Amino acid sequence: MNRLFMAVGVVFGLCLMAGPPASAAPQQVTLLHVNDTHSHLDAWGPKDARLDGTLGGLPKAAAIVAAERAVDPGVLFVHSGDVMNGDLFFNEYLGVTELQLLQSIGLDAFVPGNNEFLLGTSFLKTVLGSTWPGGTGLVPMLGTNLSTTAYAVLTPWVTRTLIKDANGVKVGFFGLTYASGSVVVDPGPAAVAAVAALRAAGAQVVICVSHFGMDSARALAGTVSGIDVIVNGHDNAVLEQPEILARSGGGTTLIVSAGCYYRYVGRLRLSVAGDRITLLDYALQGADENTPVSPSVQVAVDAMKAGIVLRYGDVYHQQLAWSGRDIAGESDPAKAKRDTPLGNLFTDAYRAVTGTDVAFEASGLLRDALPRGPIVGADVFRSMPFGLPFGAIVRPYRLVTFRTTGSGLIAVLQATIGMGGDYFPQVSGMRLKYDSRLEPRSQVLVDSVHVGDEKLVPDRLYSVTVTEGVFSVVRNLMPWQDRVTLDTLAFNAARALVIERGELGPAASNRIQDIAAIPGKGR
């Protein structure tokens, strides 16, 4: 999270597009952008004396947008995806009110991120239809590389390209996104076609709103001619200044990215004179404890919070515990993958409810760190915010118990450690070692696997607790029996253990170790 990419060689006044001297008077284009906000409508992070969060949130971002619009009424504002899913606001309101609030503060366009598709294209259609019935008065959703089928399902809310006027300058937009399955097509040819269409329609500036991450944004800039700016999303990257890359066909492309959770609003200002585009300046404007809020947006967010409290209790102003440091769910990317403090907490919580031999969680389902200082229920939920549609809401994942053999446990460990990334396991009730130098699916050192204090026995049955989300994956990796889906929400299990512990520590406990990272350990 919040990886910091420092641009090298930023030169203000850089010409992005070479061309003959233009006779037209230069006009300023101001672009504001956010990404990966994940329904974090309320301020989050360390708490103030009232137990309110101090970082990010839409009311603070809205105030920043309003201040910029007061200076330049022609400002453009885009969102590069993952608007939804990551906070109780999504589970309760499905993104509808969030999109309407973004529209109220002047959002011009957005690209759907993979989280918009997480519950299926039909679910997204329902959300868009509830937000803008029949497509009336909508904020255009950029779907340049959506498959023909997905595009048809999401019509009339989606468009391949868009041209907006900014102080007399024609600014063209297209959007590329990442999603699993058959939702999208190859972004490269789609981008080439979009740039050509926008230039043919008279666009003087072409902006790609991308939800693919920095590596893909760099590749796109180097291979597709004619893109002036790429607004990045998907990997939560924070760029203090634009990354400037030489592009195919000559000229340069700027890449900008504004972190996550409305923590920042990026502001890019360009001077455009005919076909000559010049970077004036860039600012990454932070939303912190000193940032004012938009009163109208705060009122709307507070009303939404009242509905959440009715269902889940006071998750905002009732302190559950205290932590001297952030309780993180991610391993240090410079070190070996291993168990994490947040992974240990959640899997311990599951076993505390069920009493099973072991529990699993997937690293990719663990999101926000529990912040240092007072911890409230909303913090716990943001740490594992996923769920499934249930009536008019998205219900947080419930706990699932089942039994499998020791060999089944090994099969799950070999598969998930081998796949790595989001699939990398977090565990409770067991410990093990693996060797990342070995071939995937053979990295777990079987003799090292212990359940409790005893070595794992391949033909013994063990009881296991996971969430509904994890079970949907591991059920295909091993034999299982005696499945029971409990009424207990994973969120409530974690909340209960946080209350019980009272004071939380940040340490991992060597439940999972990579011997390749241990000095002096060979194969």
C-alpha positions as CSV (number, residue, x, y, z in Angstrom):
1,M,0.0,0.0,0.0
2,N,0.9,3.6,-0.6
3,R,4.1,2.7,-2.5
4,L,5.9,5.8,-3.4
5,F,7.1,6.2,-7.0
6,M,9.4,9.2,-7.3
7,A,9.5,10.8,-10.8
8,V,13.0,11.5,-12.1
9,G,13.9,14.5,-14.1
10,V,10.7,16.4,-13.8
11,V,11.1,19.6,-15.7
12,F,8.4,22.2,-15.5
13,G,7.6,23.7,-18.9
14,L,8.4,20.3,-20.6
15,C,6.7,20.1,-24.0
16,L,4.7,16.9,-24.2
17,M,4.1,17.1,-27.9
18,A,6.5,18.5,-30.4
19,G,5.1,20.6,-33.2
20,P,5.4,23.9,-35.1
21,P,4.9,27.1,-33.2
22,A,1.2,27.6,-32.5
23,S,-0.5,30.9,-33.2
24,A,-3.4,30.1,-30.8
25,A,-3.2,31.8,-27.4
26,P,-2.4,29.2,-24.8
27,Q,-5.2,27.9,-22.6
28,Q,-4.9,26.2,-19.2
29,V,-6.3,22.7,-18.6
30,T,-6.6,21.6,-15.0
31,L,-7.2,17.9,-14.3
32,L,-8.1,16.6,-10.9
33,H,-7.9,12.9,-10.2
34,V,-8.4,10.2,-7.5
35,N,-8.1,6.4,-7.6
36,D,-8.7,3.3,-5.6
37,T,-11.0,5.0,-3.1
38,H,-12.8,1.7,-2.2
39,S,-15.9,3.3,-0.6
40,H,-13.8,5.1,2.1
41,L,-16.3,7.9,2.3
42,D,-15.5,8.7,6.0
43,A,-12.1,9.8,7.2
44,W,-10.0,6.9,8.4
45,G,-6.6,6.2,10.0
46,P,-5.4,7.6,13.4
47,K,-8.2,9.0,15.5
48,D,-8.8,12.5,17.0
49,A,-10.2,13.1,20.5
50,R,-13.7,12.4,19.2
51,L,-12.6,9.1,17.7
52,D,-13.1,10.4,14.1
53,G,-10.5,9.4,11.5
54,T,-8.0,12.1,10.4
55,L,-7.0,11.0,6.9
56,G,-8.8,11.0,3.5
57,G,-12.5,10.5,3.1
58,L,-14.8,12.1,0.5
59,P,-15.8,15.2,2.5
60,K,-12.2,16.4,2.7
61,A,-11.6,15.4,-1.0
62,A,-14.7,17.3,-2.0
63,A,-13.4,20.5,-0.2
64,I,-10.2,20.2,-2.2
65,V,-12.1,19.8,-5.5
66,A,-14.3,22.8,-4.6
67,A,-11.3,25.0,-3.8
68,E,-9.8,24.1,-7.2
69,R,-13.0,24.7,-9.0
70,A,-13.3,28.2,-7.5
71,V,-9.9,29.0,-9.0
72,D,-10.7,27.4,-12.4
73,P,-14.4,26.7,-13.1
74,G,-13.3,24.7,-16.2
75,V,-11.5,22.1,-14.1
76,L,-11.9,18.4,-15.1
77,F,-12.2,15.7,-12.5
78,V,-11.8,11.9,-13.1
79,H,-11.6,8.7,-11.0
80,S,-9.4,5.8,-12.3
81,G,-11.3,2.9,-10.7
82,D,-12.1,0.9,-7.7
83,V,-14.7,3.4,-6.5
84,M,-16.4,0.6,-4.5
85,N,-15.8,-2.2,-2.1
86,G,-13.7,-1.8,1.0
87,D,-15.8,-0.1,3.6
88,L,-19.2,-0.6,5.2
89,F,-20.6,2.2,3.0
90,F,-20.4,-0.2,0.1
91,N,-22.0,-3.1,2.0
92,E,-24.9,-1.0,3.1
93,Y,-25.4,1.3,0.0
94,L,-23.8,-0.7,-2.8
95,G,-21.9,2.3,-4.2
96,V,-25.1,4.1,-5.4
97,T,-24.9,7.0,-3.0
98,E,-21.2,7.2,-3.4
99,L,-21.5,7.7,-7.2
100,Q,-24.2,10.2,-6.7
101,L,-22.0,12.2,-4.2
102,L,-19.1,12.1,-6.7
103,Q,-21.4,13.5,-9.4
104,S,-22.5,16.2,-7.0
105,I,-19.0,17.5,-6.6
106,G,-18.4,17.5,-10.4
107,L,-17.0,14.1,-11.4
108,D,-16.6,14.1,-15.2
109,A,-15.8,10.5,-15.9
110,F,-14.6,7.3,-14.3
111,V,-13.2,3.9,-15.4
112,P,-14.6,0.8,-13.6
113,G,-11.9,-1.0,-11.6
114,N,-11.7,-4.8,-11.0
115,N,-13.6,-4.2,-7.7
116,E,-16.6,-2.8,-9.6
117,F,-16.7,-6.2,-11.4
118,L,-16.0,-8.3,-8.3
119,L,-19.6,-9.3,-7.8
120,G,-20.3,-9.7,-11.5
121,T,-21.3,-7.5,-14.5
122,S,-25.0,-7.9,-13.7
123,F,-24.4,-6.6,-10.1
124,L,-22.7,-3.6,-11.6
125,K,-25.5,-3.0,-14.0
126,T,-28.0,-3.0,-11.0
127,V,-25.8,-0.5,-9.2
128,L,-25.6,1.8,-12.2
129,G,-29.3,1.5,-12.9
130,S,-30.1,2.5,-9.3
131,T,-27.7,5.4,-9.5
132,W,-28.8,6.7,-12.9
133,P,-32.1,5.0,-14.0
134,G,-32.1,4.6,-17.8
135,G,-28.8,6.4,-18.1
136,T,-30.4,9.8,-17.5
137,G,-28.0,12.5,-16.1
138,L,-25.2,10.0,-15.7
139,V,-21.4,10.4,-15.2
140,P,-19.9,8.6,-18.2
141,M,-18.2,5.3,-17.4
142,L,-15.2,4.8,-19.7
143,G,-15.1,1.2,-21.0
144,T,-12.8,1.3,-23.9
145,N,-11.5,-2.3,-23.6
146,L,-14.7,-3.9,-22.3
147,S,-15.7,-6.9,-24.3
148,T,-18.6,-6.5,-26.7
149,T,-20.8,-8.6,-24.3
150,A,-19.9,-6.6,-21.2
151,Y,-20.3,-3.3,-23.1
152,A,-23.8,-4.3,-24.3
153,V,-24.8,-5.3,-20.8
154,L,-23.7,-1.9,-19.4
155,T,-25.2,0.3,-22.0
156,P,-26.3,3.1,-21.6
157,W,-23.9,3.9,-18.7
158,V,-20.7,3.1,-20.6
159,T,-18.9,4.8,-23.5
160,R,-15.7,4.0,-25.4
161,T,-14.4,7.5,-25.6
162,L,-15.4,11.0,-24.4
163,I,-14.5,14.6,-25.3
164,K,-14.9,17.4,-22.8
165,D,-14.3,21.1,-23.2
166,A,-11.9,22.8,-20.7
167,N,-11.5,26.5,-21.3
168,G,-12.0,26.1,-25.0
169,V,-9.6,23.1,-25.3
170,K,-11.0,19.8,-26.5
171,V,-9.8,17.1,-24.1
172,G,-10.3,13.5,-25.1
173,F,-10.7,10.6,-22.6
174,F,-10.7,6.8,-22.9
175,G,-10.5,4.2,-20.2
176,L,-8.8,0.9,-19.8
177,T,-9.5,-1.6,-17.0
178,Y,-8.5,-4.9,-15.6
179,A,-11.1,-7.6,-14.7
180,S,-11.1,-11.3,-14.7
181,G,-12.9,-13.6,-17.1
182,S,-14.3,-12.4,-20.4
183,V,-15.2,-8.9,-19.2
184,V,-12.3,-7.2,-21.0
185,V,-10.2,-7.5,-24.2
186,D,-6.6,-6.7,-25.0
187,P,-6.0,-3.1,-23.9
188,G,-3.4,-2.4,-26.6
189,P,-5.5,-2.4,-29.7
190,A,-8.3,-0.8,-27.9
191,A,-6.1,2.1,-26.9
192,V,-4.7,2.5,-30.4
193,A,-8.3,2.7,-31.8
194,A,-9.4,5.1,-29.1
195,V,-6.5,7.5,-29.6
196,A,-7.2,7.5,-33.4
197,A,-10.9,8.2,-32.8
198,L,-10.3,11.0,-30.4
199,R,-7.7,12.7,-32.6
200,A,-10.0,12.4,-35.6
201,A,-12.8,14.1,-33.5
202,G,-10.5,17.0,-32.8
203,A,-9.1,16.2,-29.3
204,Q,-6.1,18.4,-28.6
205,V,-5.2,16.5,-25.4
206,V,-5.7,12.7,-25.0
207,I,-5.9,11.3,-21.5
208,C,-6.1,7.6,-20.7
209,V,-7.9,6.8,-17.4
210,S,-6.3,3.5,-16.6
211,H,-7.0,0.8,-13.9
212,F,-4.0,-1.5,-14.6
213,G,-1.2,-0.3,-12.3
214,M,2.1,1.5,-12.9
215,D,3.9,-1.3,-14.8
216,S,1.1,-1.5,-17.3
217,A,0.8,2.3,-17.5
218,R,4.5,2.5,-18.4
219,A,4.2,-0.2,-21.0
220,L,1.2,1.6,-22.5
221,A,3.1,4.9,-22.7
222,G,6.0,3.2,-24.5
223,T,3.9,1.3,-27.1
224,V,0.9,3.4,-28.0
225,S,1.5,6.7,-29.7
226,G,-0.5,9.8,-29.0
227,I,-1.4,9.5,-25.3
228,D,-0.5,12.8,-23.4
229,V,-1.5,11.7,-19.9
230,I,-2.2,8.4,-18.1
231,V,-4.1,8.6,-14.9
232,N,-3.1,5.4,-13.0
233,G,-5.2,3.2,-10.7
234,H,-5.2,-0.3,-9.3
235,D,-2.0,-0.5,-7.3
236,N,-2.6,2.5,-5.0
237,A,0.6,4.1,-6.2
238,V,1.5,7.6,-4.9
239,L,3.4,9.8,-7.3
240,E,4.5,13.1,-5.8
241,Q,5.3,14.3,-9.3
242,P,4.3,12.9,-12.8
243,E,6.5,10.2,-14.2
244,I,7.6,11.4,-17.6
245,L,8.2,8.7,-20.3
246,A,9.2,8.8,-23.9
247,R,6.4,7.5,-26.0
248,S,6.1,5.6,-29.2
249,G,6.1,7.9,-32.2
250,G,7.9,10.7,-30.3
251,G,7.0,13.1,-27.6
252,T,6.3,12.2,-23.9
253,T,3.6,10.9,-21.8
254,L,2.9,11.9,-18.2
255,I,1.7,9.3,-15.7
256,V,0.0,10.5,-12.5
257,S,-1.4,8.5,-9.5
258,A,-3.0,9.6,-6.3
259,G,-2.7,6.8,-3.8
260,C,-6.0,5.5,-2.3
261,Y,-9.0,6.2,0.0
262,Y,-9.3,9.9,-0.9
263,R,-6.0,10.4,0.9
264,Y,-4.8,12.6,-2.0
265,V,-6.3,14.6,-4.9
266,G,-3.9,15.0,-7.7
267,R,-3.9,18.3,-9.7
268,L,-2.3,18.4,-13.1
269,R,-2.1,21.8,-14.9
270,L,-1.3,21.9,-18.6
271,S,-0.9,24.8,-21.0
272,V,-2.4,24.1,-24.5
273,A,-1.7,26.2,-27.5
274,G,-2.8,24.5,-30.7
275,D,-1.0,21.1,-30.8
276,R,1.6,22.2,-28.3
277,I,1.1,20.9,-24.7
278,T,3.2,22.2,-21.8
279,L,3.3,20.9,-18.3
280,L,2.7,23.9,-16.0
281,D,2.8,22.2,-12.6
282,Y,1.6,19.3,-10.5
283,A,0.5,19.0,-6.9
284,L,-0.5,16.0,-4.9
285,Q,-2.9,17.6,-2.4
286,G,-3.2,15.6,0.8
287,A,-6.4,15.2,2.9
288,D,-5.3,15.1,6.6
289,E,-6.3,16.4,10.0
290,N,-5.8,20.0,8.8
291,T,-8.0,19.7,5.7
292,P,-11.5,21.2,6.0
293,V,-14.6,19.2,4.9
294,S,-17.3,20.0,2.5
295,P,-20.3,20.6,4.9
296,S,-22.9,19.2,2.5
297,V,-20.9,16.1,1.7
298,Q,-20.2,15.5,5.4
299,V,-23.9,15.8,6.3
300,A,-24.6,13.1,3.6
301,V,-21.9,10.8,4.9
302,D,-23.0,11.2,8.5
303,A,-26.6,10.2,7.4
304,M,-25.2,7.1,5.8
305,K,-23.2,6.3,8.9
306,A,-26.4,6.4,10.9
307,G,-27.8,3.6,8.8
308,I,-24.7,1.5,9.2
309,V,-24.8,1.9,13.0
310,L,-28.4,0.6,13.0
311,R,-27.2,-2.6,11.5
312,Y,-23.8,-3.2,13.0
313,G,-23.8,-1.1,16.2
314,D,-21.6,1.9,16.9
315,V,-18.6,1.1,14.7
316,Y,-17.4,4.7,14.7
317,H,-17.3,6.1,18.2
318,Q,-16.9,3.1,20.5
319,Q,-13.3,2.3,21.2
320,L,-12.6,-1.5,21.1
321,A,-8.9,-1.6,21.8
322,W,-5.6,0.3,21.5
323,S,-2.5,-0.3,19.4
324,G,0.9,1.4,19.8
325,R,1.6,0.8,16.1
326,D,-0.2,-0.1,12.9
327,I,-1.2,-3.7,12.7
328,A,-0.4,-4.5,9.1
329,G,-1.8,-7.1,6.7
330,E,1.0,-7.0,4.2
331,S,4.5,-8.4,4.3
332,D,7.5,-6.2,3.7
333,P,7.8,-6.4,-0.2
334,A,11.6,-6.4,0.2
335,K,11.4,-9.6,2.3
336,A,10.0,-13.1,2.1
337,K,6.3,-13.7,2.3
338,R,5.3,-14.8,5.7
339,D,2.6,-14.6,8.3
340,T,1.5,-11.0,9.2
341,P,0.2,-9.5,12.3
342,L,-3.2,-8.8,10.8
343,G,-3.4,-12.3,9.3
344,N,-2.6,-13.9,12.7
345,L,-5.3,-11.7,14.3
346,F,-8.1,-12.7,11.9
347,T,-7.3,-16.4,11.8
348,D,-7.0,-16.5,15.6
349,A,-10.4,-14.8,15.8
350,Y,-12.0,-17.4,13.5
351,R,-10.7,-20.3,15.7
352,A,-11.7,-18.5,18.9
353,V,-15.3,-18.8,17.7
354,T,-15.3,-22.3,16.2
355,G,-12.6,-24.2,18.2
356,T,-11.3,-25.9,15.0
357,D,-7.8,-27.3,14.7
358,V,-6.7,-24.7,12.1
359,A,-7.9,-21.6,10.3
360,F,-7.0,-20.0,7.0
361,E,-7.3,-16.6,5.5
362,A,-6.1,-15.3,2.1
363,S,-3.6,-12.4,2.1
364,G,-5.5,-10.7,-0.7
365,L,-8.6,-10.4,1.4
366,L,-6.8,-8.5,4.2
367,R,-6.7,-4.9,3.3
368,D,-6.3,-1.9,5.6
369,A,-3.9,-2.0,8.6
370,L,-5.5,-1.4,12.0
371,P,-4.2,2.1,12.8
372,R,-2.1,3.0,15.7
373,G,-4.0,4.5,18.7
374,P,-7.7,3.8,19.4
375,I,-9.3,1.2,17.3
376,V,-13.0,1.2,16.5
377,G,-15.3,-1.3,14.7
378,A,-15.0,0.4,11.3
379,D,-11.2,-0.1,11.4
380,V,-11.7,-3.8,12.0
381,F,-14.1,-4.1,9.1
382,R,-11.9,-2.2,6.7
383,S,-9.2,-4.8,7.4
384,M,-11.3,-7.6,5.8
385,P,-14.2,-5.9,4.0
386,F,-15.5,-8.5,1.6
387,G,-18.8,-10.2,1.3
388,L,-21.6,-11.5,-0.9
389,P,-25.0,-10.0,-2.0
390,F,-27.7,-10.8,0.4
391,G,-31.1,-9.1,-0.4
392,A,-30.6,-5.3,-0.5
393,I,-27.1,-5.4,1.0
394,V,-23.7,-7.0,0.6
395,R,-23.4,-9.2,3.8
396,P,-19.9,-9.5,5.1
397,Y,-18.4,-13.0,4.7
398,R,-19.6,-15.6,7.2
399,L,-17.5,-18.3,8.8
400,V,-17.4,-21.8,7.3
401,T,-16.1,-24.9,9.0
402,F,-15.3,-28.3,7.5
403,R,-13.0,-31.3,7.8
404,T,-10.2,-32.4,5.6
405,T,-7.2,-34.7,5.8
406,G,-3.6,-33.7,6.6
407,S,-2.9,-34.4,2.9
408,G,-5.7,-32.0,2.0
409,L,-4.1,-29.3,4.2
410,I,-0.8,-29.8,2.5
411,A,-2.5,-29.6,-0.9
412,V,-4.0,-26.2,0.0
413,L,-0.7,-24.9,1.4
414,Q,1.3,-26.0,-1.7
415,A,-1.2,-24.5,-4.0
416,T,-1.7,-21.1,-2.3
417,I,2.0,-20.6,-1.4
418,G,2.9,-21.6,-4.9
419,M,0.4,-19.1,-6.4
420,G,1.6,-16.4,-4.0
421,G,0.3,-12.9,-4.1
422,D,-3.3,-12.6,-3.0
423,Y,-3.5,-16.3,-2.5
424,F,-0.7,-16.5,0.0
425,P,-2.2,-18.1,3.2
426,Q,-2.4,-16.7,6.7
427,V,-2.9,-19.4,9.3
428,S,-3.8,-20.1,12.9
429,G,-3.2,-23.4,14.8
430,M,-0.3,-24.4,12.6
431,R,3.2,-23.5,11.6
432,L,5.3,-24.5,8.6
433,K,8.4,-23.7,6.5
434,Y,8.6,-23.4,2.8
435,D,11.5,-22.8,0.3
436,S,10.7,-20.2,-2.4
437,R,13.6,-21.5,-4.5
438,L,11.7,-24.7,-5.3
439,E,9.1,-25.1,-8.0
440,P,5.6,-23.8,-7.2
441,R,3.4,-26.5,-5.6
442,S,6.4,-28.2,-4.1
443,Q,7.7,-25.4,-1.9
444,V,6.1,-26.5,1.4
445,L,8.5,-28.6,3.5
446,V,6.1,-31.3,4.6
447,D,8.1,-32.4,7.6
448,S,8.0,-28.9,9.0
449,V,4.2,-28.7,9.1
450,H,2.8,-28.8,12.6
451,V,-0.9,-28.6,13.7
452,G,-0.8,-27.4,17.3
453,D,2.3,-29.0,18.9
454,E,2.3,-32.1,16.8
455,K,3.5,-32.9,13.3
456,L,0.8,-33.1,10.7
457,V,-0.4,-36.6,10.0
458,P,-1.4,-37.1,6.3
459,D,-4.3,-39.4,6.8
460,R,-5.8,-37.8,9.9
461,L,-8.9,-35.6,9.7
462,Y,-8.5,-32.0,10.8
463,S,-11.2,-29.4,11.4
464,V,-10.8,-26.1,9.6
465,T,-12.3,-22.6,9.7
466,V,-12.3,-20.2,6.7
467,T,-14.6,-17.5,5.3
468,E,-17.1,-18.1,2.6
469,G,-14.8,-16.3,0.2
470,V,-11.8,-18.6,1.0
471,F,-13.9,-21.7,0.9
472,S,-15.1,-20.9,-2.6
473,V,-11.4,-21.4,-3.6
474,V,-10.0,-24.1,-1.4
475,R,-13.0,-26.4,-1.9
476,N,-11.4,-27.1,-5.3
477,L,-8.0,-27.8,-4.0
478,M,-8.6,-30.7,-1.6
479,P,-11.1,-33.3,-0.4
480,W,-13.5,-32.0,2.3
481,Q,-16.5,-33.1,4.3
482,D,-18.9,-31.9,7.0
483,R,-19.1,-28.3,5.7
484,V,-21.1,-26.0,8.0
485,T,-21.8,-22.3,7.2
486,L,-22.2,-20.4,10.4
487,D,-24.3,-17.3,11.0
488,T,-21.2,-15.7,12.5
489,L,-19.7,-12.9,10.4
490,A,-15.9,-12.9,10.1
491,F,-16.1,-9.2,11.0
492,N,-17.9,-10.0,14.3
493,A,-15.4,-12.7,15.1
494,A,-12.5,-10.3,14.6
495,R,-14.2,-7.5,16.5
496,A,-14.8,-9.8,19.5
497,L,-11.1,-10.9,19.7
498,V,-10.0,-7.3,19.4
499,I,-12.2,-6.4,22.3
500,E,-10.9,-9.4,24.3
501,R,-7.3,-8.5,23.8
502,G,-7.7,-4.8,24.5
503,E,-4.1,-3.9,23.5
504,L,-2.8,-5.2,20.2
505,G,0.8,-5.8,19.2
506,P,2.3,-5.6,15.7
507,A,4.5,-8.7,15.7
508,A,4.2,-11.7,13.4
509,S,4.9,-15.0,15.1
510,N,6.9,-17.1,12.6
511,R,4.0,-19.3,11.7
512,I,5.1,-19.3,8.1
513,Q,8.8,-19.0,7.3
514,D,10.7,-19.1,4.0
515,I,14.0,-20.9,4.6
516,A,15.5,-19.2,1.5
517,A,15.4,-16.0,3.5
518,I,17.0,-17.5,6.7
519,P,20.8,-16.9,6.6
520,G,22.8,-20.2,6.4
521,K,19.8,-22.3,5.5
522,G,20.2,-24.4,2.4
523,R,18.0,-26.8,0.6
